[in-house]
Every structure is written in C-alpha cells, then in structure tokens.
C-alpha cells in the first residue's frame, strides 16, 4: 500500500512500515527507546513489534492498565515518573503500541515530557487505525468528560499493520467500524455502502476500508489541522455519542459502552435531528438506523437517563460560549457545521433511537 503523507509525517503500511520505522531509528539515533503498552498489547502485540524491530539501541517497556477509565492525569503521571526513573532525555523515542487510549495518552505524555520528545504511533485496534492515531490530536479525559485535556502534536510516523487486528475481539472491530461508517455517511457514500455490507469482520474484508478511511481523515485534517472549519465534520455522531459514552462510563448500574457503540447511537440520533432541521431524507434516516442496529444491536437508554446525558452535552469540547454545536446533514456527503439544537428535539431523537 502506498504511504499516505500527512502534515509532517507519513502513515506507512504493513511490511514497508517496519522498514521505514527501522530506518527512522537508524537515522534519528535515539538515546533510548520506550514502548508504551497496556496489559493486552504487552501480551498480544509486543511480540509482533519486537520481531520486526531491528536496532541495537536499548529499549524499555512501560505498561499501563487497559481501558478508557485509565485515560487520565494519574496514568500520565505514572508514565512521566517511569520515563524519568528510566533515564529518558530529550533524545528519547516513545513508541505507542495500542488502541486509542494508548495513542492519545502516549502522544500527550511525549509532547509534554521535557517540552516534547519524539513519538511514533502503532495503532493495534481498528478504531485507532482509522481515527485516533492520525491527525495529531493527543489528550486525556477529565473524569468522565472525554478528551478535555490535550494538544495537537504530530507523531514522527504512524505504522499501520493489519496483523494486529487478529489480536482484538469482534466487539472491538465493530467499535472501529462505527468510525468507518461515519466517513461513509459524511464524506464518501461508497464507504457507507461497503461498510454496512461487511458480513464478516475479518482483516481481508476491512483492508480497503481502512486505507480509504485514513485517506479521508488525512484529507480533512491536512486542510484544517486545528479544527476551525471542515475538520469538525469528523464529529458527526460524536456530540450526543460522547455524552452517552461518558454517562455509561460513570453509571454504576450500566455496562460501559465502547467508543464505537456510543458513536453509533450518536449517528442515529443526529441523523434524525438532521431530518427535522434540514430535511435529510427520512427513508435514509430509517436506513441508517436499521443498518446500525443490525451491526451494533440495541442499547437500553431509559427516559430517566436523558437529563443526565443532556447535562453532559454542555461539557463537550466543541461548544462555544456554552452553546452545544452539532454536525448535521442535508444528505449523504452534505453536511452543516456548528448547528444549534434545542433540548426538546434532542429528547425526541433519543426517543426515536429507542422506538
């Protein structure tokens, strides 16, 4: 696969990616290499990386606990302390090997340690391959509020190796598929048609969708690196989706949702709002709802949950002057940014999802 050039770095694929990684290390000559993993990627993904890593430079493994609830400042402090104790300096290299939590948090840690050390992202989940590892966003959550603390900072490169997808569950693959569906609805209807037609979530069926999704995201973020304009389209489904994800994360009575499961609900509800405000075709709203429920199943959101979810919307990082901003649609591939939505219509949309 042809490497994709982003703002200041390349996204490289499969065997060729490791050649580029090894050449970078040879040329950069880091003082020491650190590899950030969680307990899952330490066991399942690190062996794949090490058998492809060709260097005599010493390296250290730093392991954190797996899961969104550890994407916080306490975990960062632990990693900063580990880097310090293991002798990291400004010529060190941090390789982030894992899903979106690892690439987001690892990029943030690297960008702030000694005012910035080099880092490389090696995403190991479908979600992080098509979304989190590309675009220069780094950050952590503040309590249950998603990605409240962070900065834009580019990696030296991104390594995409589809073999890592063999190490993740079908649920995690579906989570990543939600972001691919988002690209299809907002930017490329061919991706939408192919993604909802994926009957078997395996590597071969996903490879072309991964590549095209990265192409789309890269095209958007290179036009708008700091999200002042068109990059906001990548937030379709995320305004309500993030609030729902945060609510389920903090609830003691509900099972946590994956990011993709929450975004899938967000896409159904925001498509419905699009129909009401901008005449997005009602038959396509029904199509989106049916297709997403076929893939992700139905999540039980009770009417008693609505007010808490709406209150979490107020903390969304895309808001300006306390006003909640949505990305909405007039049709497939046709979108409107910074849309204001009244609370009664949000409740109506949640009822639509539940109906």
C-alpha positions, 0 to 999 in steps of 0.5 A: 500500500502506498504511504499516505503523507500527512502534515509532517509525517507519513502513515506507512503500511504493513511490511514497508512500515517496519522498514521505514520505522527501522530506518527512522531509528537508524537515522534519528539515533535515539538515546533510548527507546520506550514502548508504551503498552497496556496489559493486552498489547504487552501480551498480544502485540509486543511480540509482533513489534519486537520481531520486526524491530531491528536496532541495537539501541536499548529499549524499555517497556512501560505498561499501563492498565487497559481501558478508557477509565485509565485515560487520565492525569494519574496514568500520565503521571505514572508514565512521566515518573517511569520515563524519568526513573528510566533515564529518558532525555530529550533524545528519547523515542516513545513508541505507542503500541495500542488502541486509542487510549494508548495513542492519545495518552502516549502522544500527550505524555511525549509532547509534554515530557521535557517540552516534547520528545519524539513519538511514533504511533502503532495503532493495534485496534481498528478504531485507532487505525482509522481515527485516533492515531492520525491527525495529531490530536493527543489528550486525556479525559477529565473524569468522565468528560472525554478528551478535555485535556490535550494538544495537537502534536504530530507523531514522527510516523504512524505504522499501520499493520493489519496483523494486529487486528487478529489480536482484538475481539469482534466487539472491538472491530465493530467499535472501529467500524462505527468510525468507518461508517461515519466517513461513509455517511459524511464524506464518501457514500461508497464507504457507507455502502461497503461498510454496512455490507461487511458480513464478516469482520475479518482483516481481508474484508476491512483492508480497503476500508481502512486505507480509504478511511485514513485517506479521508481523515488525512484529507480533512485534517491536512486542510484544517489541522486545528479544527476551525472549519471542515475538520469538525465534520469528523464529529458527526455522531460524536456530540450526543455519542460522547455524552452517552459514552461518558454517562455509561462510563460513570453509571454504576448500574450500566455496562460501559459502552465502547467508543464505537457503540456510543458513536453509533447511537450518536449517528442515529440520533443526529441523523434524525435531528438532521431530518427535522432541521434540514430535511435529510431524507427520512427513508435514509434516516430509517436506513441508517438506523436499521443498518446500525442496529443490525451491526451494533444491536440495541442499547437500553437508554431509559427516559430517566437517563436523558437529563443526565446525558443532556447535562453532559452535552454542555461539557463537550469540547466543541461548544462555544460560549456554552452553546452545544454545536452539532454536525448535521446533514442535508444528505449523504456527503452534505453536511452543516457545521456548528448547528444549534439544537434545542433540548426538546428535539434532542429528547425526541431523537433519543426517543426515536433511537429507542422506538 
